Amino acid sequence: MENEEKSQYHVEGYQTPYSEELKKEFTRFYYGLNHEMELFTLTQEQILSAKHIYALYHEDHIVGIAGIRGYWFCGIFFMVVQQKYQGKGLGRKLMDTLLDELPKSKILMLTVLRGNIKARRLYKTMNFKRLLSYKSTATMLYRNPIGRLLQYPIAAAVLVKSVFFG
């Protein structure tokens, strides 16, 4: 994407508690995408349970969104860019902003559908590694120093539970 075109996009970070207007905007965007793309089905409560939400804007409307849960062990709970804006480096822009805002010591985890090749490629280039696969449809990935902890299944299970299920 050329610099002039990239300058039309910006990312804003929001932290709980969200205003009523933002709550409506985030959920309307996510549910709107659910009709055009295969997404994990999340309730409004689940979307808004993210401690931080990053919105990618084109001019004055949202074209991408990412939500984070947790503190030291963070789960990227959702990350999606509207289909017509994909392939322009905007998913990377959204993730770069999100990662720049988090302390480097945090352990980040996310789940990606196996069929989502674009996302899997993006996460691989951003140094996310495979942690585990489940239900033959998704793979959990992690990034940052976890060391030998993840070699032990019980430690991985506790970590996954604390990040995604509080």
NORBELCOR-V592821 format. One record per residue. N is the residue number from 1. RES is the residue in one small letter. SS is DSSP state (@ for helix, = for strand, . for the rest). PHI is phi in whole degrees, -180 to 180 (* if undefined). BURIAL is b if it has 9 or more other C-alpha atoms within 8 Angstrom, else e. Layout:
# NORBELCOR-V592821
n=N res=RES ss=SS phi=PHI burial=BURIAL
n=N res=RES ss=SS phi=PHI burial=BURIAL
This chain:
# NORBELCOR-V592821
n=1 res=m ss=. phi=* burial=e
n=2 res=e ss=. phi=-74 burial=e
n=3 res=n ss=@ phi=-58 burial=e
n=4 res=e ss=@ phi=-62 burial=e
n=5 res=e ss=@ phi=-68 burial=e
n=6 res=k ss=@ phi=-62 burial=e
n=7 res=s ss=. phi=-68 burial=e
n=8 res=q ss=. phi=-77 burial=e
n=9 res=y ss== phi=-117 burial=b
n=10 res=h ss== phi=-148 burial=e
n=11 res=v ss== phi=-114 burial=b
n=12 res=e ss== phi=-118 burial=e
n=13 res=g ss== phi=-103 burial=e
n=14 res=y ss== phi=-129 burial=e
n=15 res=q ss== phi=-127 burial=e
n=16 res=t ss=. phi=-63 burial=e
n=17 res=p ss=. phi=-79 burial=e
n=18 res=y ss=. phi=-89 burial=e
n=19 res=s ss=. phi=-67 burial=e
n=20 res=e ss=@ phi=-60 burial=e
n=21 res=e ss=@ phi=-63 burial=e
n=22 res=l ss=@ phi=-66 burial=e
n=23 res=k ss=@ phi=-55 burial=b
n=24 res=k ss=@ phi=-65 burial=e
n=25 res=e ss=@ phi=-64 burial=e
n=26 res=f ss=@ phi=-63 burial=b
n=27 res=t ss=@ phi=-70 burial=b
n=28 res=r ss=@ phi=-61 burial=e
n=29 res=f ss=@ phi=-63 burial=b
n=30 res=y ss=@ phi=-62 burial=b
n=31 res=y ss=@ phi=-67 burial=e
n=32 res=g ss=@ phi=-62 burial=e
n=33 res=l ss=@ phi=-71 burial=b
n=34 res=n ss=@ phi=-59 burial=b
n=35 res=h ss=@ phi=-80 burial=e
n=36 res=e ss=@ phi=-102 burial=e
n=37 res=m ss=. phi=-137 burial=e
n=38 res=e ss=. phi=-86 burial=e
n=39 res=l ss=. phi=-119 burial=e
n=40 res=f ss=. phi=-64 burial=e
n=41 res=t ss=. phi=-81 burial=e
n=42 res=l ss=. phi=-120 burial=e
n=43 res=t ss=. phi=-80 burial=e
n=44 res=q ss=@ phi=-59 burial=e
n=45 res=e ss=@ phi=-61 burial=e
n=46 res=q ss=@ phi=-66 burial=e
n=47 res=i ss=@ phi=-59 burial=b
n=48 res=l ss=@ phi=-79 burial=e
n=49 res=s ss=. phi=-78 burial=e
n=50 res=a ss=. phi=-63 burial=b
n=51 res=k ss=. phi=-71 burial=b
n=52 res=h ss== phi=-134 burial=b
n=53 res=i ss== phi=-125 burial=b
n=54 res=y ss== phi=-110 burial=b
n=55 res=a ss== phi=-113 burial=b
n=56 res=l ss== phi=-98 burial=b
n=57 res=y ss== phi=-110 burial=b
n=58 res=h ss== phi=-113 burial=b
n=59 res=e ss=. phi=57 burial=e
n=60 res=d ss=. phi=-118 burial=e
n=61 res=h ss== phi=-126 burial=e
n=62 res=i ss== phi=-73 burial=b
n=63 res=v ss== phi=-123 burial=b
n=64 res=g ss== phi=-159 burial=b
n=65 res=i ss== phi=-154 burial=b
n=66 res=a ss== phi=-142 burial=b
n=67 res=g ss== phi=-127 burial=b
n=68 res=i ss== phi=-122 burial=b
n=69 res=r ss== phi=-121 burial=b
n=70 res=g ss=. phi=97 burial=b
n=71 res=y ss=. phi=-120 burial=e
n=72 res=w ss=. phi=-79 burial=e
n=73 res=f ss== phi=-103 burial=b
n=74 res=c ss== phi=-99 burial=b
n=75 res=g ss== phi=-108 burial=b
n=76 res=i ss== phi=-80 burial=b
n=77 res=f ss== phi=-74 burial=b
n=78 res=f ss== phi=-158 burial=b
n=79 res=m ss== phi=-154 burial=b
n=80 res=v ss== phi=-152 burial=e
n=81 res=v ss== phi=-122 burial=b
n=82 res=q ss=. phi=-51 burial=b
n=83 res=q ss=@ phi=-55 burial=e
n=84 res=k ss=@ phi=-70 burial=e
n=85 res=y ss=@ phi=-105 burial=b
n=86 res=q ss=. phi=-75 burial=b
n=87 res=g ss=. phi=82 burial=e
n=88 res=k ss=. phi=-116 burial=e
n=89 res=g ss=. phi=82 burial=e
n=90 res=l ss=@ phi=-79 burial=b
n=91 res=g ss=@ phi=-62 burial=b
n=92 res=r ss=@ phi=-65 burial=e
n=93 res=k ss=@ phi=-60 burial=b
n=94 res=l ss=@ phi=-64 burial=b
n=95 res=m ss=@ phi=-66 burial=e
n=96 res=d ss=@ phi=-60 burial=e
n=97 res=t ss=@ phi=-64 burial=b
n=98 res=l ss=@ phi=-59 burial=b
n=99 res=l ss=@ phi=-69 burial=e
n=100 res=d ss=@ phi=-65 burial=e
n=101 res=e ss=@ phi=-84 burial=e
n=102 res=l ss=. phi=-96 burial=e
n=103 res=p ss=. phi=-58 burial=e
n=104 res=k ss=. phi=-63 burial=e
n=105 res=s ss=. phi=-79 burial=e
n=106 res=k ss=. phi=-72 burial=b
n=107 res=i ss== phi=-93 burial=b
n=108 res=l ss== phi=-110 burial=b
n=109 res=m ss== phi=-134 burial=b
n=110 res=l ss== phi=-155 burial=b
n=111 res=t ss== phi=-120 burial=b
n=112 res=v ss== phi=-131 burial=b
n=113 res=l ss== phi=-65 burial=e
n=114 res=r ss=. phi=-59 burial=b
n=115 res=g ss=. phi=-78 burial=e
n=116 res=n ss=. phi=-88 burial=e
n=117 res=i ss=@ phi=-63 burial=e
n=118 res=k ss=@ phi=-59 burial=e
n=119 res=a ss=@ phi=-66 burial=e
n=120 res=r ss=@ phi=-60 burial=b
n=121 res=r ss=@ phi=-64 burial=e
n=122 res=l ss=@ phi=-59 burial=b
n=123 res=y ss=@ phi=-64 burial=b
n=124 res=k ss=@ phi=-63 burial=b
n=125 res=t ss=@ phi=-69 burial=e
n=126 res=m ss=. phi=-100 burial=e
n=127 res=n ss=. phi=68 burial=e
n=128 res=f ss=. phi=-82 burial=b
n=129 res=k ss== phi=-118 burial=e
n=130 res=r ss== phi=-71 burial=b
n=131 res=l ss== phi=-103 burial=b
n=132 res=l ss== phi=-161 burial=e
n=133 res=s ss== phi=-119 burial=b
n=134 res=y ss== phi=-149 burial=e
n=135 res=k ss=. phi=52 burial=e
n=136 res=s ss=. phi=51 burial=e
n=137 res=t ss=. phi=-124 burial=b
n=138 res=a ss== phi=-140 burial=b
n=139 res=t ss== phi=-130 burial=b
n=140 res=m ss== phi=-95 burial=b
n=141 res=l ss== phi=-120 burial=b
n=142 res=y ss== phi=-137 burial=b
n=143 res=r ss== phi=-146 burial=b
n=144 res=n ss=. phi=97 burial=b
n=145 res=p ss=. phi=-69 burial=e
n=146 res=i ss=. phi=-113 burial=e
n=147 res=g ss=@ phi=63 burial=e
n=148 res=r ss=@ phi=-78 burial=e
n=149 res=l ss=@ phi=-51 burial=e
n=150 res=l ss=@ phi=-77 burial=b
n=151 res=q ss=@ phi=-76 burial=e
n=152 res=y ss=. phi=-106 burial=e
n=153 res=p ss=@ phi=-53 burial=e
n=154 res=i ss=@ phi=-66 burial=e
n=155 res=a ss=@ phi=-65 burial=b
n=156 res=a ss=@ phi=-63 burial=b
n=157 res=a ss=@ phi=-64 burial=e
n=158 res=v ss=@ phi=-63 burial=e
n=159 res=l ss=@ phi=-63 burial=b
n=160 res=v ss=@ phi=-61 burial=b
n=161 res=k ss=@ phi=-62 burial=b
n=162 res=s ss=@ phi=-67 burial=b
n=163 res=v ss=@ phi=-76 burial=b
n=164 res=f ss=@ phi=-98 burial=b
n=165 res=f ss=@ phi=-125 burial=e
n=166 res=g ss=. phi=62 burial=e
